Amino acid sequence: MTKKEQFYILAIFAHVGMGVLFFSLPFLGYMYGLLIFVVGIFYVINTRNKNNEVLLMAAYFTGIDVYLKMIDAIILNEYGKYTVMVFMVLGIFYKGFSKGAFLYIFFMCLLVPSIFIGAETLSFDANIRKAIAFNITGPACLGICAVYCFQRSITFARLKDILTMLMLPLIAMLVNLFLYTPSIKEVIRSTESSFAASGGFGPNQVSTVLGLAMFIAFVQFLFSSKSKLMLIVNAALVTLFAFRCIVTFSRGGMITGLIMMALLLLLMYRVMSTPAKLKIVLITGATVFAAVLIWGYTSVQTSGLLDKRYANQNAKGVQKESFLTGRELLIKSELSMFLDHPFFGVGVGKNKEIRLEETGVKAASHNEVTRLLGEHGSLGLIALFILFFTPIILYFSNQSQIFALIFMVFWLLTISHAAMRIAAPAFVYSLALLRVKFLEE
């Protein structure tokens, strides 16, 4: 076993222990979140970011973001996004950015007018700072991350390190989930998203990061499992992340993770030589077989409610009217705001107030696409064009950059059901802009 593999195994055990400790003493998580931030800052300063250390630290805080929220161990609600932005700004200070990154500076400028509109139009009862921060920190985090990452060259080995750093805190979260609800049979009573199976936190956000962790473990299984032990460890991680993701009963994270895995196999098949293509086919078959086993086991554990959940039925087997659990109303109202205010939108944070006045529904946006249109108007539409087409153009200009397309797909699918309330979609999107150097071996 290589030193890197030894460190990987030790890091996994350390985060398993962390999960047990923080479950028993959550306030230690609060202290850890502060300590690791300070340590990370000194680490980057000491190395002067020679090997893109900021990406390692930003990845770690992307992973720890939801976990600290779950155990109620954060100073600020947007702590994960703020820390990621701090590391990226530090990275820009040491390494600068490419000329092409001005595109994302322009993207951030497009968001500014609606911030002022929101500050002027939000009601006196609203906490203006929180209302604006809640909606704008996600796009701002994405913009700063994108400025740093745009066409920055890194090796594939370094990309795997970054993904590993993102996954490690989610192993601690995985342990927390098993300790919080050791028996799924006892908590699943309906086909609604389960807070009990999600550690008492939002199933949508927990499902999102678990689906991402499942994909990362799958990448480790494919590319970093040169021994039987590593194969077993990574296969176990894929299985455990998949199981806990699926029992949240929040479909978005699971579907997104599966699409990313399928896309990875498909894109690998396209660029591989003929002998390697046979291996991809075998791996695909094994993955499908494992997925069927996990689904079957989980279905039994949930007394068939899992099947009804994905068939969009209630516990009695009756078809539900809404496939998107009521999100259609949110999307419709935001599109209506865009049509009524097509130039600059209604202002950041204002869509929630307008929706409450017009429909009586008090709910924040779950779809970043329609939120950008409703709150930012035509400027939001231009911003979306930048975000959507840039990674696609980069991919088609160099189709060996298979992860560019996969990371962009994660961002797009995630913001369509969970907006940008966590750091993951912003940071992972920026990874799509990296220029990854693949070695022949």
C-alpha positions in Angstrom: 0.0 0.0 0.0 1.4 3.4 -1.0 1.7 6.3 1.4 -1.1 8.1 -0.3 -3.4 5.1 0.2 -2.4 4.9 3.8 -3.2 8.5 4.3 -6.6 8.0 2.6 -7.5 5.1 4.9 -6.4 7.0 8.0 -8.3 10.1 6.9 -11.5 8.0 6.5 -11.1 6.5 10.0 -10.4 10.0 11.5 -13.6 11.3 10.0 -15.5 8.3 11.2 -14.3 9.1 14.7 -15.2 12.7 14.1 -18.7 11.7 13.2 -19.1 9.7 16.4 -17.6 12.5 18.6 -19.6 15.4 17.1 -22.8 13.4 17.3 -22.2 13.1 21.1 -20.8 16.6 21.6 -22.1 18.9 18.8 -20.4 22.0 20.3 -17.0 20.4 19.4 -18.1 20.7 15.8 -18.5 24.5 16.3 -15.0 24.7 17.6 -13.7 22.4 14.8 -15.3 24.6 12.1 -13.4 27.6 13.5 -10.1 25.8 14.1 -9.9 24.2 10.7 -10.6 27.5 9.0 -7.7 29.2 10.9 -5.5 26.2 10.2 -6.5 26.3 6.5 -5.6 30.0 6.2 -2.1 29.4 7.7 -1.7 26.3 5.4 -2.3 28.4 2.3 -0.2 31.3 3.5 2.7 28.9 4.4 2.6 27.2 1.0 1.8 30.4 -0.9 -0.7 28.3 -2.8 2.0 26.8 -5.0 0.0 23.7 -5.7 -3.5 25.2 -5.6 -3.9 24.4 -1.9 -6.9 26.8 -1.8 -8.9 24.3 -3.9 -8.2 21.6 -1.2 -9.4 23.9 1.6 -12.4 25.2 -0.4 -13.4 21.6 -1.2 -13.2 20.6 2.5 -15.4 23.5 3.6 -17.8 22.7 0.7 -18.1 19.2 2.2 -18.4 20.3 5.8 -21.0 23.0 5.0 -24.2 20.8 5.3 -22.7 18.7 8.1 -22.1 21.6 10.4 -25.6 22.9 9.7 -27.0 19.4 10.5 -25.4 19.4 14.0 -26.2 23.1 14.5 -22.5 24.0 14.8 -22.1 27.1 12.7 -21.6 30.8 13.4 -23.4 32.0 10.4 -26.0 30.3 8.2 -23.8 31.0 5.1 -20.6 30.0 6.8 -19.7 27.3 4.2 -20.0 29.8 1.3 -18.2 32.6 3.1 -15.2 30.4 3.9 -15.0 29.0 0.4 -15.0 32.6 -0.9 -12.3 33.6 1.5 -10.0 30.8 0.3 -10.6 31.6 -3.3 -9.8 35.3 -2.8 -6.6 34.2 -1.1 -5.8 32.0 -4.1 -6.4 34.9 -6.5 -4.1 37.0 -4.3 -1.3 34.5 -4.7 -1.9 33.2 -8.3 -4.0 35.8 -10.0 -6.5 34.8 -12.7 -6.6 34.4 -16.5 -8.0 37.1 -18.8 -10.9 34.9 -19.7 -12.1 35.0 -16.1 -13.3 38.6 -16.7 -16.4 36.9 -18.1 -17.3 35.8 -14.5 -16.5 39.2 -13.1 -19.0 40.5 -15.6 -21.4 37.8 -14.4 -21.1 39.1 -10.9 -21.6 42.7 -12.0 -24.9 41.7 -13.6 -26.2 40.7 -10.2 -25.5 44.1 -8.6 -28.5 46.3 -9.8 -31.1 43.9 -8.3 -29.3 44.0 -4.9 -30.0 47.7 -4.7 -33.5 47.2 -5.9 -34.1 44.6 -3.2 -32.6 46.8 -0.5 -35.0 49.6 -1.6 -38.2 47.5 -2.0 -38.0 44.9 0.8 -40.6 45.5 3.6 -39.7 47.1 6.9 -40.4 43.9 8.7 -37.9 42.0 6.6 -34.3 41.5 7.7 -32.8 43.1 4.6 -29.3 41.8 5.2 -30.4 38.2 5.7 -32.9 38.3 2.8 -30.2 39.5 0.4 -27.4 37.3 1.7 -29.7 34.2 1.6 -30.2 34.7 -2.1 -27.0 36.3 -3.4 -24.2 34.4 -1.5 -24.6 31.4 -3.8 -24.1 33.2 -7.1 -21.4 35.4 -5.5 -19.6 32.2 -4.3 -19.9 30.7 -7.8 -18.5 33.9 -9.4 -15.4 34.1 -7.2 -14.7 30.4 -7.5 -15.1 30.6 -11.2 -12.7 33.6 -11.5 -10.0 31.5 -9.7 -10.6 28.2 -11.6 -11.2 29.5 -15.1 -8.8 27.5 -17.3 -6.3 26.9 -14.5 -4.2 23.9 -15.2 -4.1 21.0 -12.7 -3.3 17.3 -12.9 -5.9 14.6 -12.7 -4.2 13.4 -9.5 -4.8 16.9 -8.0 -8.4 16.8 -9.0 -8.8 13.5 -7.2 -7.3 15.1 -4.1 -9.7 17.9 -4.3 -12.7 15.5 -4.6 -11.4 13.5 -1.7 -11.2 16.5 0.5 -14.8 17.3 -0.4 -15.9 13.8 0.5 -14.1 13.3 3.8 -16.4 15.6 5.9 -19.4 13.8 4.3 -18.1 10.5 5.8 -18.4 12.1 9.2 -21.9 13.2 8.2 -22.7 9.7 7.1 -21.7 8.3 10.5 -24.0 11.0 12.1 -26.9 9.8 10.0 -26.5 6.2 11.0 -26.2 7.2 14.7 -29.3 9.5 14.4 -31.5 6.9 12.8 -29.9 3.4 13.1 -33.2 1.8 12.0 -34.9 3.1 8.9 -37.9 0.9 9.4 -38.9 2.8 12.5 -38.9 6.3 11.0 -40.3 5.9 7.4 -44.0 6.1 7.6 -45.0 8.0 4.5 -43.6 8.9 1.0 -42.7 12.4 2.0 -39.1 13.6 2.3 -37.8 12.3 5.7 -36.2 14.7 8.2 -35.7 11.8 10.6 -33.6 9.9 8.0 -31.7 13.1 7.2 -30.3 13.7 10.6 -33.1 16.1 11.5 -31.9 18.6 8.8 -33.3 19.4 5.3 -33.6 16.2 3.3 -33.1 18.2 0.0 -29.7 19.5 1.1 -28.6 16.3 2.7 -29.7 14.3 -0.4 -27.7 16.7 -2.6 -24.4 16.2 -0.9 -24.9 12.5 -0.3 -25.5 12.1 -4.0 -22.3 14.1 -4.7 -20.4 12.0 -2.2 -21.7 8.8 -3.9 -20.3 10.0 -7.2 -16.9 11.0 -5.7 -16.6 7.5 -4.1 -17.4 6.0 -7.5 -14.6 8.1 -9.0 -12.2 6.8 -6.3 -13.4 3.3 -7.0 -12.7 3.6 -10.8 -9.4 5.5 -10.6 -7.8 5.0 -7.2 -8.4 1.4 -6.3 -5.2 -0.4 -7.3 -5.5 -2.9 -4.4 -8.2 -5.2 -3.1 -8.4 -3.2 0.1 -9.0 0.1 -1.8 -11.6 -1.6 -4.0 -13.5 -2.8 -0.9 -13.3 0.5 0.9 -14.4 2.6 -2.1 -17.2 0.2 -3.0 -18.4 0.2 0.6 -18.4 4.0 0.5 -20.4 4.1 -2.7 -22.9 1.7 -1.2 -23.3 3.5 2.1 -23.7 6.9 0.5 -26.2 5.5 -1.9 -28.3 3.9 0.8 -28.4 7.0 3.1 -29.1 9.2 0.1 -32.0 7.1 -1.1 -33.7 6.8 2.3 -33.9 10.6 2.7 -36.8 10.2 0.2 -35.6 13.4 -1.4 -35.2 12.3 -5.0 -33.1 15.2 -6.4 -29.7 14.2 -4.9 -30.0 10.5 -5.8 -31.1 11.1 -9.4 -28.3 13.7 -9.9 -25.7 11.3 -8.5 -26.8 8.5 -10.7 -26.8 10.7 -13.8 -23.3 11.9 -13.0 -22.1 8.3 -12.7 -23.8 7.2 -15.9 -22.4 10.3 -17.7 -18.9 9.5 -16.5 -19.1 5.9 -17.8 -20.5 7.1 -21.1 -17.8 9.8 -21.7 -15.0 7.4 -20.6 -16.4 4.8 -23.1 -16.1 7.4 -25.9 -12.5 8.3 -25.2 -11.1 4.9 -24.2 -9.3 2.4 -26.4 -11.2 -0.8 -27.5 -9.8 -3.1 -24.7 -10.7 -0.5 -22.1 -14.2 -0.2 -23.5 -14.9 -3.8 -22.5 -13.9 -2.9 -18.9 -16.3 0.0 -19.0 -19.1 -2.3 -20.1 -18.3 -4.8 -17.3 -18.1 -2.0 -14.7 -21.5 -0.6 -16.0 -23.1 -4.0 -15.6 -21.7 -4.5 -12.1 -22.9 -1.0 -11.1 -26.4 -1.6 -12.4 -26.5 -5.0 -10.5 -25.3 -3.3 -7.3 -27.9 -0.5 -7.8 -30.7 -3.1 -8.1 -29.5 -4.8 -4.9 -29.4 -1.5 -2.9 -32.8 -0.5 -4.2 -34.3 -3.9 -3.3 -32.8 -3.8 0.2 -34.0 -0.3 0.8 -37.5 -1.1 -0.6 -37.8 -3.9 2.0 -36.5 -1.7 4.8 -39.2 1.0 3.9 -42.0 -1.6 3.4 -42.3 -0.6 -0.2 -42.7 3.1 0.4 -39.6 3.8 -1.6 -41.2 2.4 -4.7 -44.2 4.6 -4.1 -42.1 7.6 -3.5 -40.4 7.3 -6.9 -43.7 6.5 -8.6 -45.0 9.8 -7.1 -47.6 8.1 -5.0 -48.7 8.5 -1.4 -48.5 5.8 1.2 -51.8 4.4 0.1 -50.6 4.1 -3.5 -52.7 7.1 -4.8 -51.0 9.2 -7.5 -50.0 12.7 -6.2 -51.2 15.7 -8.2 -47.8 17.4 -8.0 -44.7 15.7 -9.2 -42.4 18.4 -7.9 -43.9 18.5 -4.4 -45.4 21.9 -5.0 -42.4 23.6 -6.6 -44.5 24.2 -9.8 -46.2 27.1 -8.0 -42.9 28.6 -7.0 -41.6 28.3 -10.6 -44.8 29.8 -12.1 -44.8 32.8 -9.7 -41.1 33.6 -10.5 -41.7 33.4 -14.2 -44.6 35.7 -13.7 -42.4 38.2 -11.9 -39.9 38.0 -14.8 -42.7 38.8 -17.3 -43.9 41.7 -15.1 -40.4 43.1 -14.5 -38.4 42.0 -17.5 -35.5 44.4 -17.3 -34.1 44.4 -13.7 -36.5 42.0 -12.0 -38.2 42.5 -8.6 -35.0 42.7 -6.6 -33.0 40.3 -4.6 -35.0 38.7 -1.8 -38.3 40.3 -2.9 -39.8 37.2 -4.7 -40.7 35.6 -1.4 -42.7 38.6 -0.3 -44.5 39.0 -3.6 -45.4 35.3 -3.7 -46.8 35.6 -0.1 -48.9 38.6 -1.1 -50.2 37.1 -4.4 -50.7 33.4 -3.5 -50.5 33.2 0.3 -47.6 30.7 0.0 -44.7 31.5 2.3 -41.8 29.7 0.7 -38.3 30.5 -0.6 -37.3 29.7 -4.1 -36.1 26.1 -4.8 -35.1 26.8 -8.4 -32.1 29.1 -9.0 -32.9 29.4 -12.7 -36.4 31.0 -12.2 -35.1 32.9 -9.2 -32.5 34.6 -11.3 -35.1 35.5 -13.9 -37.7 36.7 -11.3 -35.3 38.7 -9.2 -32.8 39.9 -11.8 -34.8 40.1 -15.0 -33.0 40.2 -18.3 -29.7 40.6 -16.5 -30.4 37.3 -14.8 -31.1 35.7 -18.2 -27.7 36.9 -19.5 -26.1 35.6 -16.3 -27.7 32.2 -17.0 -26.4 32.1 -20.6 -22.8 32.7 -19.3 -23.1 30.0 -16.7 -24.7 27.4 -19.0 -22.7 27.8 -22.2 -19.2 28.5 -21.0 -18.5 25.0 -19.6 -20.1 23.4 -22.7 -17.9 25.5 -25.1 -14.8 24.6 -23.0 -15.8 20.9 -23.2 -16.4 20.8 -27.0 -13.1 22.7 -27.5 -11.3 19.8 -25.7 -13.5 16.7 -25.3 -10.9 15.0 -23.1 -12.2 17.3 -20.3 -14.9 14.8 -19.4 -15.3 16.2 -15.8 -16.2 19.6 -17.1 -19.5 18.4 -18.5 -20.2 16.2 -15.5 -19.6 19.0 -13.0 -21.8 21.4 -15.0 -24.6 18.8 -15.0 -24.4 18.5 -11.2 -24.7 22.3 -10.9 -27.6 22.5 -13.3 -29.6 19.7 -11.8 -28.9 20.8 -8.3 -30.0 24.4 -8.7 -33.2 23.2 -10.4 -34.4 21.5 -7.2 -32.4 23.0 -4.3 -31.4 26.5 -5.6 -27.9 27.5 -4.2 -28.5 27.4 -0.5 -25.3 25.4 0.1 -21.7 25.8 -1.2 -21.7 22.6 -3.2 -23.2 23.7 -6.6 -21.1 26.9 -6.6 -17.8 25.2 -5.9 -18.4 22.1 -8.1 -19.5 24.3 -11.0 -16.1 26.1 -10.8 -14.3 22.8 -11.1 -15.9 22.4 -14.6 -13.7 25.4 -15.7 -10.4 23.8 -14.8 -8.0 22.5 -17.4 -7.2 18.9 -16.2 -4.0 17.3 -17.5 -4.6 13.5 -17.9 -1.5 11.3 -18.0 -1.2 8.3 -20.4 -1.1 5.8 -17.6 
